[in-house]
């Protein structure tokens, strides 16, 4: 894989926050930023793939059970309700 230099100017406060996030994960700021960008890129590509699949098959593909009406749920009662 080819490597290219990417220069970025950051506000001092943002850089300190990034240093803290990276340090908690035992990473350099550079590695932390690159991982964040890779994760964000994956999320966007995944969402696009899901959207394209839904367009191709239709929104309800594989979700037939969603069409059935849900059974009414009993109200949630806390165990301590009514105890003074």
TAHU-V352155 format. One line per field, one symbol per residue. ss: DSSP state (H for helix, E for strand, L for the rest). phi: phi as a letter, one per 40 degrees, with the letter a starting at -180 (. if undefined). Layout:
# TAHU-V352155
ss = ???
phi = ???
This chain:
# TAHU-V352155
ss = LLLLLLLLLLLHHHHHHHHHHHHHLLLLHHHHHHHHHHHHHHHHHHHHHHHHHHHHHLLLLLLHHHHLLLLLLLLLLLLLLLLL
phi = .cbbcbcacbcdccccccccccccbgbccdccccccccccccdccccccccccccccgcccgbcccccccccccccbcdccgcc
